């Protein structure tokens, strides 16, 4: 990774000659620290939260997991709202500042639930004879859910704006090294984010497990306070952009205009200078023939009444440009492939069950002489490590070595990478089911059928392969989808490209909740133990995992159909091949045909 950009490469904006320049490298510690501390605080709360809900609020496994699914959905959906409010009304600085305050307040409320006995159910041992432990009251749950909501609102404001706000400080078109400065900033930004998540999965989780919830929730609150103060104190140093119309508004205008103009007839002959509304410098003089009903949004019916003397539409909710129409078409076109990533996100969201598995297993690093136990909530770090290692090895080792062996440039297409990632996700769930079958069999053979808190004589390291496969799946599909959106969308839609995967995770959390509720309801009929029973040894988590594995395999087939029907990528249409590089036929045959039509022709001709 390159060193951080220096002062001479950062943005310098001179104001009246006397004022100090704003922006530049001096602002980076405040912005990156704000994002990093927010990630440490918020990600550090999630791994062990299911145990807090079960032990302190006496939630069942299914109910507690559903609550976390809803929290995850809100956390992944609010960035869309945050991006809209930032672009259209508040600006990035104010959005991040308000969001930081919201996250801090939410973490303080969560810390209070651990500090004040009266805001949660009184301590009670449900396993003791004669004990009838009460559940949380409505007011106690309201405080808990308010904490979750405030933290989600904070994440929704910080995460979509922080990266763009940092780029605002360094982006200087007059600097000949501007592109390298931004590239270096993005690298350091994502590196700090990865380190923050690792610290959350190790340090914060370790504190919660060994020092208790009071300190375990208090540390994230303090970190969030520091993040907010650091960011706000640097207020005089920042470059602050003016707000503009959000891209979401423009896309909504296309839908409304197409509906309002639905009775207009499309012309048989395209006359770009008369029929369709476009900006003078636009390359799109007329819309494409796909999804033609949307073309009515840019259809001119009365030029004098609809277009002003300055060339702009007088009623933008009734007449849109051809560029806006094509932007919406591009978004609609990628929806099928976008939807294939939802199943992978459903699989990776099953961390609550994996935590319960790890808690019931021997977590010593070595079963011979080692007393150190890896915290159950820290196993997620294997996913992060696998993801990071694949990114580095693919870029620095796999591509150069394969290119050298083959004697020509080598790469895996973005479609093939996404497909491989979905297949890895299927393998992860299949292995999860097999490992759980082994763990449950051991638990029953050791007489722990009615003791869900017993430690089964089986190493928790058996869980590592599934975490690693989840990391590889994310490295291939998540990064691949983001790259796919960026390359397929016009440059004006970069913000949507960055938000789509997060939206997929939000939808996945909601669907995961639906699947869990259905499984719990259907398998607990007639007095039977639910597959997702509170007693992990009496339930059948392995059957639940097999269900997800089957759905994942069907999803791989669905992806192949979507990939084939999508056709060639934008770069392939433009260049004939992506950078003139052929795909790897052997890997294509392993996964299945249908990723690239051009690949099939290569297989036949070679």
C-alpha positions as CSV (number, residue, x, y, z in Angstrom):
1,X,0.0,0.0,0.0
2,X,1.3,3.5,-0.8
3,X,2.1,6.0,1.9
4,X,-0.6,8.6,2.8
5,X,-0.5,11.6,0.4
6,X,1.6,14.5,1.7
7,X,0.7,18.1,2.1
8,X,1.9,19.1,-1.3
9,X,-0.4,16.6,-2.9
10,X,-3.5,17.5,-0.9
11,X,-6.1,20.0,-1.9
12,X,-5.3,23.6,-1.3
13,X,-8.1,26.2,-1.5
14,X,-6.9,29.8,-1.0
15,X,-9.4,32.2,0.5
16,X,-8.7,35.9,0.1
17,X,-5.0,35.4,0.5
18,X,-5.1,35.8,4.3
19,X,-7.2,32.8,5.4
20,X,-5.6,29.5,5.8
21,X,-6.4,26.9,3.1
22,X,-9.2,24.5,3.9
23,X,-9.1,20.8,3.3
24,X,-6.0,18.7,2.7
25,X,-4.2,16.1,4.6
26,X,-4.7,17.8,8.0
27,X,-8.3,16.8,8.0
28,X,-7.7,13.1,7.3
29,X,-7.1,12.0,10.9
30,X,-10.4,13.5,12.0
31,X,-12.5,11.9,9.2
32,X,-10.8,8.5,9.3
33,X,-10.8,8.4,13.1
34,X,-14.5,9.2,13.1
35,X,-15.3,6.3,10.7
36,X,-12.9,3.9,12.4
37,X,-14.1,4.5,15.9
38,X,-17.7,4.2,14.8
39,X,-17.0,0.9,13.2
40,X,-15.1,-0.4,16.3
41,X,-18.1,0.7,18.5
42,X,-21.0,-0.6,16.3
43,X,-19.4,-3.8,15.0
44,X,-18.1,-4.6,18.5
45,X,-21.7,-4.6,19.8
46,X,-23.1,-7.1,17.4
47,X,-21.2,-10.5,17.8
48,X,-22.2,-11.1,21.5
49,X,-25.6,-9.2,21.4
50,X,-27.5,-12.5,21.1
51,X,-26.1,-13.7,24.4
52,X,-27.0,-10.4,26.1
53,X,-30.6,-10.7,24.8
54,X,-30.9,-14.3,25.9
55,X,-29.3,-14.0,29.3
56,X,-30.3,-10.5,30.5
57,X,-33.6,-10.0,28.6
58,X,-34.6,-13.7,28.5
59,X,-35.3,-13.7,24.8
60,X,-35.6,-17.1,23.1
61,X,-33.1,-17.9,20.3
62,X,-35.6,-17.2,17.5
63,X,-36.9,-14.0,19.0
64,X,-33.4,-12.6,19.8
65,X,-32.2,-13.5,16.3
66,X,-35.2,-11.8,14.8
67,X,-34.5,-8.7,16.7
68,X,-30.9,-8.7,15.5
69,X,-32.1,-9.3,11.9
70,X,-34.3,-6.2,12.2
71,X,-31.5,-4.2,13.6
72,X,-29.2,-5.3,10.8
73,X,-31.8,-4.4,8.2
74,X,-32.3,-0.9,9.7
75,X,-28.5,-0.4,9.9
76,X,-28.1,-1.3,6.2
77,X,-31.2,0.6,5.0
78,X,-30.5,3.9,6.7
79,X,-27.4,4.7,4.6
80,X,-29.7,5.2,1.7
81,X,-31.7,7.7,3.6
82,X,-28.6,9.3,4.9
83,X,-27.1,9.7,1.4
84,X,-30.4,11.3,0.2
85,X,-30.6,13.8,3.1
86,X,-26.9,14.6,2.8
87,X,-27.0,15.3,-1.0
88,X,-30.3,17.1,-0.9
89,X,-30.6,19.0,2.3
90,X,-28.0,18.9,5.1
91,X,-24.6,18.5,3.4
92,X,-22.1,15.9,4.4
93,X,-20.6,17.6,7.4
94,X,-23.9,18.2,9.2
95,X,-25.1,14.7,8.3
96,X,-22.0,13.1,9.8
97,X,-22.1,15.4,12.9
98,X,-25.8,14.6,13.6
99,X,-25.2,10.9,12.9
100,X,-22.2,10.8,15.3
101,X,-24.3,12.3,18.1
102,X,-27.1,9.8,17.4
103,X,-24.7,6.8,17.6
104,X,-23.3,8.1,20.8
105,X,-26.7,8.6,22.4
106,X,-27.7,5.1,21.3
107,X,-24.6,3.6,22.8
108,X,-25.2,5.5,26.1
109,X,-28.7,4.1,26.3
110,X,-27.4,0.6,25.6
111,X,-24.8,1.1,28.3
112,X,-27.5,2.2,30.7
113,X,-29.4,-1.0,30.2
114,X,-26.3,-2.8,31.6
115,X,-25.8,-0.3,34.4
116,X,-29.3,0.2,35.8
117,X,-31.0,-3.0,37.1
118,X,-34.5,-1.4,36.8
119,X,-34.4,-1.0,33.0
120,X,-34.2,-4.7,32.3
121,X,-35.7,-7.9,33.9
122,X,-34.5,-8.7,37.4
123,X,-31.9,-11.5,37.6
124,X,-33.4,-15.0,37.6
125,X,-32.2,-18.5,36.9
126,X,-34.7,-20.1,34.6
127,X,-33.2,-23.6,35.1
128,X,-33.7,-23.6,38.9
129,X,-36.7,-25.6,40.1
130,X,-39.8,-23.5,40.9
131,X,-38.5,-20.3,39.2
132,X,-40.9,-18.5,36.9
133,X,-38.8,-15.7,35.4
134,X,-40.7,-12.7,34.1
135,X,-40.1,-11.3,30.6
136,X,-39.1,-7.7,29.8
137,X,-41.8,-5.0,30.1
138,X,-42.9,-2.8,27.3
139,X,-41.0,0.2,28.7
140,X,-37.8,-1.9,29.2
141,X,-38.0,-3.1,25.6
142,X,-38.7,0.5,24.4
143,X,-35.4,1.7,25.9
144,X,-33.5,-1.2,24.3
145,X,-35.0,-0.8,20.9
146,X,-34.5,3.0,21.1
147,X,-30.8,2.3,21.6
148,X,-30.7,0.1,18.6
149,X,-32.6,2.7,16.5
150,X,-30.3,5.5,17.4
151,X,-27.2,3.5,16.6
152,X,-28.7,2.5,13.2
153,X,-29.5,6.2,12.5
154,X,-25.9,7.1,13.3
155,X,-24.5,4.4,11.0
156,X,-26.9,5.6,8.3
157,X,-25.4,9.1,8.4
158,X,-21.7,8.3,8.8
159,X,-21.1,5.3,6.5
160,X,-22.4,6.8,3.2
161,X,-20.9,10.2,3.8
162,X,-17.6,9.7,5.4
163,X,-15.7,8.4,2.4
164,X,-17.1,11.1,0.1
165,X,-16.5,13.8,2.6
166,X,-12.8,12.8,2.9
167,X,-12.5,12.8,-0.9
168,X,-13.9,16.3,-0.9
169,X,-10.9,17.5,1.2
170,X,-8.3,16.1,-1.2
171,X,-10.0,16.3,-4.6
172,X,-8.1,19.0,-6.6
173,X,-8.5,18.9,-10.3
174,X,-5.6,21.3,-10.8
175,X,-3.2,19.0,-9.0
176,X,-1.4,16.7,-11.6
177,X,-1.2,14.0,-8.9
178,X,-4.8,14.3,-8.0
179,X,-5.7,10.8,-9.1
180,X,-2.9,9.2,-7.1
181,X,-3.8,11.2,-4.0
182,X,-7.4,10.0,-4.1
183,X,-6.3,6.4,-4.8
184,X,-4.0,6.5,-1.8
185,X,-6.7,8.0,0.4
186,X,-9.2,5.3,-0.6
187,X,-6.6,2.6,0.2
188,X,-5.8,4.0,3.6
189,X,-9.5,4.5,4.3
190,X,-10.5,0.9,3.6
191,X,-7.4,-0.3,5.5
192,X,-8.4,1.6,8.6
193,X,-11.9,0.2,8.3
194,X,-10.7,-3.3,8.1
195,X,-8.4,-2.8,11.1
196,X,-11.4,-1.3,13.0
197,X,-13.6,-4.3,12.3
198,X,-10.8,-6.7,13.4
199,X,-10.4,-4.7,16.7
200,X,-14.2,-4.9,17.2
201,X,-14.3,-8.6,16.7
202,X,-11.3,-9.3,19.0
203,X,-10.8,-6.5,21.5
204,X,-14.4,-5.3,22.2
205,X,-15.7,-8.9,22.2
206,X,-12.9,-10.0,24.6
207,X,-13.8,-7.1,27.0
208,X,-17.5,-8.1,27.0
209,X,-16.7,-11.7,27.6
210,X,-14.2,-11.2,30.4
211,X,-15.1,-7.9,32.0
212,X,-18.9,-7.9,31.6
213,X,-21.5,-5.9,29.8
214,X,-21.0,-2.7,31.8
215,X,-17.5,-2.2,30.6
216,X,-18.1,-4.0,27.3
217,X,-20.9,-1.5,26.4
218,X,-19.1,1.5,28.1
219,X,-16.0,1.3,26.0
220,X,-17.8,1.6,22.6
221,X,-19.8,4.6,24.0
222,X,-16.5,6.3,25.0
223,X,-15.0,5.5,21.6
224,X,-18.0,7.0,19.9
225,X,-17.8,10.2,22.0
226,X,-14.2,10.6,21.0
227,X,-15.1,10.0,17.3
228,X,-17.8,12.7,17.5
229,X,-15.6,15.2,19.3
230,X,-12.6,14.7,16.9
231,X,-14.8,15.2,13.9
232,X,-16.6,18.3,15.2
233,X,-13.5,20.0,16.5
234,X,-12.0,20.1,13.0
235,X,-15.0,22.1,11.7
236,X,-12.9,25.1,10.7
237,X,-10.6,23.0,8.6
238,X,-13.1,21.3,6.3
239,X,-14.1,22.0,2.8
240,X,-17.9,21.9,2.7
241,X,-19.7,21.4,-0.6
242,X,-23.1,22.9,-1.3
243,X,-26.0,20.5,-1.5
244,X,-27.6,19.6,-4.8
245,X,-30.5,17.6,-6.1
246,X,-30.2,14.0,-5.2
247,X,-29.9,11.3,-7.9
248,X,-32.8,9.5,-6.2
249,X,-35.0,12.5,-6.9
250,X,-34.0,12.4,-10.6
251,X,-34.9,8.7,-10.9
252,X,-38.2,9.3,-9.1
253,X,-39.0,12.1,-11.6
254,X,-38.5,9.6,-14.5
255,X,-41.1,7.2,-13.0
256,X,-43.6,10.0,-12.4
257,X,-43.1,11.7,-15.8
258,X,-43.5,8.3,-17.6
259,X,-46.8,7.8,-15.8
260,X,-48.1,11.3,-16.4
261,X,-47.2,11.0,-20.1
262,X,-48.5,7.4,-20.4
263,X,-51.2,8.4,-23.0
264,X,-48.6,9.9,-25.4
265,X,-47.6,7.9,-28.4
266,X,-44.0,7.1,-29.1
267,X,-42.8,8.2,-32.5
268,X,-42.0,5.6,-35.2
269,X,-38.9,7.5,-36.3
270,X,-36.5,8.9,-33.7
271,X,-35.9,12.6,-34.3
272,X,-33.4,13.4,-31.6
273,X,-33.5,17.2,-32.2
274,X,-37.3,17.5,-31.9
275,X,-38.9,14.4,-30.2
276,X,-36.8,13.7,-27.1
277,X,-35.5,16.1,-24.5
278,X,-31.8,16.0,-23.9
279,X,-29.0,18.4,-22.8
280,X,-26.9,20.0,-25.4
281,X,-23.7,18.3,-24.3
282,X,-25.3,14.9,-23.9
283,X,-24.3,12.0,-26.1
284,X,-27.7,10.5,-25.8
285,X,-29.9,12.2,-28.3
286,X,-32.6,9.5,-28.0
287,X,-33.3,6.8,-25.5
288,X,-32.7,3.1,-26.2
289,X,-35.4,0.7,-27.3
290,X,-35.3,-1.3,-24.1
291,X,-38.1,-0.6,-21.6
292,X,-39.7,1.8,-24.1
293,X,-42.5,2.7,-21.8
294,X,-40.0,4.8,-19.8
295,X,-39.1,6.8,-23.0
296,X,-42.3,8.8,-22.6
297,X,-40.7,10.5,-19.6
298,X,-38.4,12.4,-22.1
299,X,-40.9,12.8,-24.9
300,X,-41.6,16.4,-25.8
301,X,-45.2,17.1,-26.6
302,X,-45.1,20.9,-26.5
303,X,-41.7,22.5,-26.6
304,X,-42.9,26.1,-25.8
305,X,-44.8,25.0,-22.7
306,X,-42.3,22.4,-21.4
307,X,-38.8,23.9,-22.0
308,X,-37.7,27.4,-20.9
309,X,-35.5,29.8,-22.7
310,X,-32.4,28.5,-20.9
311,X,-33.0,25.0,-22.2
312,X,-34.1,23.5,-18.9
313,X,-37.4,21.7,-18.4
314,X,-40.0,24.0,-16.7
315,X,-41.7,21.0,-15.1
316,X,-39.0,18.4,-14.3
317,X,-41.6,16.0,-12.8
318,X,-43.2,15.9,-16.3
319,X,-40.3,16.0,-18.6
320,X,-36.9,14.4,-18.0
321,X,-33.7,14.2,-20.0
322,X,-32.7,11.1,-22.0
323,X,-29.7,10.6,-19.6
324,X,-32.1,10.3,-16.6
325,X,-34.2,7.8,-18.5
326,X,-31.2,5.7,-19.3
327,X,-29.9,5.8,-15.8
328,X,-33.2,4.3,-14.5
329,X,-33.1,1.7,-17.2
330,X,-29.5,0.7,-16.2
331,X,-30.7,0.4,-12.6
332,X,-33.7,-1.8,-13.6
333,X,-31.4,-4.0,-15.8
334,X,-29.1,-5.0,-12.9
335,X,-31.8,-5.8,-10.4
336,X,-31.9,-9.6,-11.3
337,X,-28.2,-10.0,-10.8
338,X,-28.3,-7.7,-7.7
339,X,-31.0,-10.0,-6.2
340,X,-28.7,-13.1,-6.5
341,X,-26.5,-11.6,-3.8
342,X,-29.3,-11.5,-1.3
343,X,-29.0,-15.3,-0.6
344,X,-25.3,-14.9,0.2
345,X,-26.1,-12.1,2.7
346,X,-28.8,-14.3,4.3
347,X,-26.1,-16.9,4.9
348,X,-23.6,-14.5,6.4
349,X,-26.2,-13.1,8.7
350,X,-26.6,-16.3,10.6
351,X,-23.9,-15.2,13.1
352,X,-26.2,-15.7,16.1
353,X,-26.5,-19.4,15.6
354,X,-22.7,-19.7,14.9
355,X,-22.1,-17.9,18.2
356,X,-24.3,-20.4,20.1
357,X,-22.4,-23.2,18.4
358,X,-19.0,-21.8,19.4
359,X,-20.2,-21.2,22.9
360,X,-21.0,-24.9,23.3
361,X,-17.7,-26.1,21.9
362,X,-14.1,-26.2,23.2
363,X,-12.6,-22.9,22.2
364,X,-9.0,-23.5,23.3
365,X,-6.5,-22.8,20.6
366,X,-4.8,-26.1,21.5
367,X,-6.4,-28.9,23.5
368,X,-3.0,-29.9,24.9
369,X,-1.7,-27.5,27.6
370,X,-3.3,-24.3,26.3
371,X,-5.7,-22.5,28.7
372,X,-6.5,-19.5,26.4
373,X,-10.0,-19.6,24.9
374,X,-10.9,-17.7,21.8
375,X,-14.0,-15.6,22.5
376,X,-17.0,-17.1,20.8
377,X,-17.8,-13.7,19.2
378,X,-14.3,-13.4,17.8
379,X,-14.7,-16.2,15.2
380,X,-16.0,-13.7,12.8
381,X,-12.5,-12.4,12.4
382,X,-11.7,-15.4,10.3
383,X,-14.2,-14.1,7.7
384,X,-12.4,-10.7,7.6
385,X,-9.0,-12.3,7.4
386,X,-10.0,-14.6,4.6
387,X,-11.5,-11.7,2.7
388,X,-8.5,-9.5,3.1
389,X,-6.1,-12.4,2.2
390,X,-7.9,-13.2,-1.0
391,X,-7.9,-9.6,-2.1
392,X,-4.2,-9.3,-1.6
393,X,-3.2,-12.7,-3.0
394,X,-5.5,-12.3,-6.1
395,X,-4.0,-8.9,-6.9
396,X,-0.4,-9.6,-6.0
397,X,0.1,-13.3,-6.6
398,X,-2.7,-15.1,-8.5
399,X,-3.0,-12.7,-11.5
400,X,0.8,-12.1,-12.0
401,X,1.6,-15.9,-11.6
402,X,-1.2,-17.0,-13.9
403,X,-0.3,-14.4,-16.5
404,X,3.3,-15.5,-16.5
405,X,2.4,-19.2,-16.8
406,X,-0.1,-18.6,-19.7
407,X,2.1,-16.1,-21.4
408,X,-0.7,-13.5,-21.7
409,X,-2.7,-11.3,-19.3
410,X,-5.1,-13.3,-17.1
411,X,-8.1,-12.2,-15.1
412,X,-11.4,-13.6,-13.8
413,X,-14.4,-11.7,-15.2
414,X,-16.6,-9.9,-12.7
415,X,-19.5,-12.3,-13.7
416,X,-17.4,-15.4,-13.0
417,X,-16.2,-14.0,-9.7
418,X,-19.7,-13.3,-8.6
419,X,-20.8,-16.8,-9.6
420,X,-17.8,-18.4,-7.7
421,X,-18.7,-16.4,-4.6
422,X,-22.2,-17.7,-4.6
423,X,-21.0,-21.2,-5.0
424,X,-18.6,-20.7,-2.1
425,X,-21.6,-19.4,0.0
426,X,-23.4,-22.7,-0.8
427,X,-20.3,-24.7,0.3
428,X,-20.1,-22.7,3.5
429,X,-23.7,-23.6,4.5
430,X,-23.2,-27.3,3.5
431,X,-20.1,-27.5,5.7
432,X,-21.9,-25.6,8.5
433,X,-24.6,-28.3,8.4
434,X,-22.1,-31.1,8.5
435,X,-20.2,-29.6,11.4
436,X,-23.3,-29.0,13.4
437,X,-24.4,-32.6,12.8
438,X,-21.1,-33.7,14.2
439,X,-21.4,-31.3,17.2
440,X,-24.9,-32.3,18.0
441,X,-24.1,-36.1,17.8
442,X,-21.2,-35.5,20.2
443,X,-23.5,-33.6,22.6
444,X,-26.1,-36.3,22.7
445,X,-23.6,-39.1,23.1
446,X,-22.0,-37.2,26.1
447,X,-25.4,-36.9,27.8
448,X,-26.0,-33.1,27.2
449,X,-29.4,-33.4,25.6
450,X,-31.1,-31.2,28.2
451,X,-28.0,-29.1,29.0
452,X,-27.7,-26.4,26.4
453,X,-24.9,-24.7,28.5
454,X,-22.6,-27.7,28.6
455,X,-19.3,-27.6,26.7
456,X,-19.1,-30.4,24.2
457,X,-15.9,-32.2,23.8
458,X,-15.2,-31.0,20.3
459,X,-12.9,-28.3,19.1
460,X,-14.5,-25.0,18.0
461,X,-11.8,-24.8,15.3
462,X,-14.1,-27.0,13.2
463,X,-16.1,-23.8,12.7
464,X,-13.2,-22.0,11.0
465,X,-13.6,-23.5,7.5
466,X,-17.2,-22.2,7.2
467,X,-16.1,-18.7,8.3
468,X,-13.2,-18.8,5.8
469,X,-15.6,-19.8,3.0
470,X,-18.0,-17.0,4.0
471,X,-15.0,-14.6,3.7
472,X,-14.1,-15.9,0.2
473,X,-17.7,-15.6,-0.8
474,X,-17.9,-12.0,0.2
475,X,-14.5,-11.3,-1.4
476,X,-15.7,-12.7,-4.7
477,X,-19.4,-11.7,-4.8
478,X,-19.6,-8.6,-2.7
479,X,-16.6,-6.9,-4.2
480,X,-17.6,-8.3,-7.6
481,X,-21.1,-6.9,-7.4
482,X,-19.8,-3.5,-6.4
483,X,-17.4,-3.5,-9.3
484,X,-20.2,-4.7,-11.6
485,X,-22.5,-1.8,-10.6
486,X,-19.8,0.8,-11.0
487,X,-18.8,-0.4,-14.5
488,X,-22.4,-0.9,-15.7
489,X,-23.8,2.4,-14.4
490,X,-23.1,5.9,-15.8
491,X,-20.6,7.9,-13.6
492,X,-23.5,10.0,-12.3
493,X,-24.8,6.9,-10.6
494,X,-21.7,6.1,-8.5
495,X,-23.6,6.9,-5.2
496,X,-26.3,4.3,-6.1
497,X,-23.6,1.8,-7.1
498,X,-22.1,2.1,-3.6
499,X,-25.5,1.8,-1.9
500,X,-26.9,-1.2,-3.7
501,X,-25.0,-3.9,-1.9
502,X,-26.0,-2.4,1.4
503,X,-29.6,-2.4,0.3
504,X,-29.2,-6.1,-0.6
505,X,-28.0,-6.8,3.0
506,X,-31.0,-4.9,4.4
507,X,-33.4,-7.0,2.3
508,X,-31.5,-10.1,3.2
509,X,-31.9,-9.4,6.9
510,X,-35.7,-9.0,6.5
511,X,-35.9,-12.2,4.4
512,X,-33.7,-14.1,6.9
513,X,-36.3,-13.1,9.6
514,X,-39.1,-14.4,7.5
515,X,-37.3,-17.7,6.8
516,X,-36.5,-18.1,10.5
517,X,-40.0,-17.5,11.6
518,X,-41.4,-19.9,9.1
519,X,-38.9,-22.7,10.1
520,X,-39.6,-22.1,13.8
521,X,-43.4,-22.2,13.3
522,X,-43.5,-25.2,10.9
523,X,-41.1,-27.4,12.8
524,X,-42.5,-26.8,16.3
525,X,-46.0,-28.1,15.6
526,X,-47.5,-31.0,17.4
527,X,-45.3,-30.4,20.4
528,X,-42.0,-31.1,18.5
529,X,-38.8,-29.3,19.3
530,X,-38.2,-26.5,16.8
531,X,-35.2,-26.8,14.5
532,X,-34.1,-23.5,16.0
533,X,-34.9,-24.5,19.6
534,X,-33.5,-22.4,22.5
535,X,-31.8,-25.7,23.5
536,X,-29.1,-26.1,20.8
537,X,-28.7,-29.7,21.6
538,X,-32.4,-30.6,21.3
539,X,-32.9,-28.5,18.1
540,X,-31.8,-29.3,14.6
541,X,-29.6,-26.3,13.6
542,X,-28.1,-28.7,11.0
543,X,-31.4,-29.1,9.3
544,X,-31.8,-25.3,9.2
545,X,-28.4,-25.0,7.6
546,X,-29.2,-27.7,5.1
547,X,-32.3,-25.7,4.1
548,X,-30.2,-22.6,3.5
549,X,-27.6,-24.7,1.6
550,X,-30.4,-26.0,-0.7
551,X,-31.7,-22.5,-1.3
552,X,-28.1,-21.3,-2.0
553,X,-27.6,-24.0,-4.6
554,X,-30.9,-23.0,-6.3
555,X,-29.6,-19.4,-6.1
556,X,-26.4,-20.4,-8.0
557,X,-28.6,-21.8,-10.8
558,X,-30.7,-18.6,-10.7
559,X,-27.6,-16.5,-11.0
560,X,-26.4,-18.4,-14.1
561,X,-29.7,-17.7,-15.8
562,X,-29.6,-14.0,-14.8
563,X,-26.0,-13.8,-16.0
564,X,-26.8,-15.4,-19.3
565,X,-29.8,-13.2,-19.9
566,X,-28.0,-10.0,-19.0
567,X,-25.8,-10.4,-22.0
568,X,-22.4,-8.8,-22.5
569,X,-21.1,-6.1,-20.1
570,X,-20.7,-2.5,-21.1
571,X,-16.9,-2.9,-21.5
572,X,-17.4,-5.9,-23.7
573,X,-19.8,-4.0,-26.0
574,X,-17.3,-1.2,-26.1
575,X,-14.1,-3.1,-26.6
576,X,-15.2,-6.5,-27.8
577,X,-13.5,-8.1,-24.8
578,X,-12.8,-6.8,-21.3
579,X,-9.4,-5.2,-21.7
580,X,-8.7,-7.7,-24.6
581,X,-8.3,-10.6,-22.1
582,X,-9.9,-14.0,-22.5
583,X,-11.6,-15.7,-19.6
584,X,-10.3,-18.8,-18.0
585,X,-12.1,-21.6,-19.8
586,X,-11.2,-24.3,-17.3
587,X,-12.7,-22.4,-14.3
588,X,-15.8,-21.6,-16.4
589,X,-16.4,-25.3,-17.1
590,X,-16.1,-26.1,-13.3
591,X,-18.7,-23.6,-12.3
592,X,-21.0,-24.0,-15.3
593,X,-21.6,-22.5,-18.6
594,X,-23.7,-19.3,-19.2
595,X,-21.5,-16.6,-17.6
596,X,-20.2,-15.2,-20.8
597,X,-21.5,-15.9,-24.3
598,X,-18.0,-15.0,-25.6
599,X,-16.5,-17.6,-23.3
600,X,-18.5,-20.4,-24.9
601,X,-17.2,-19.4,-28.3
602,X,-13.6,-19.4,-27.0
603,X,-14.1,-22.9,-25.6
604,X,-15.3,-24.1,-29.0
605,X,-12.6,-22.5,-31.0
606,X,-9.6,-23.5,-28.7
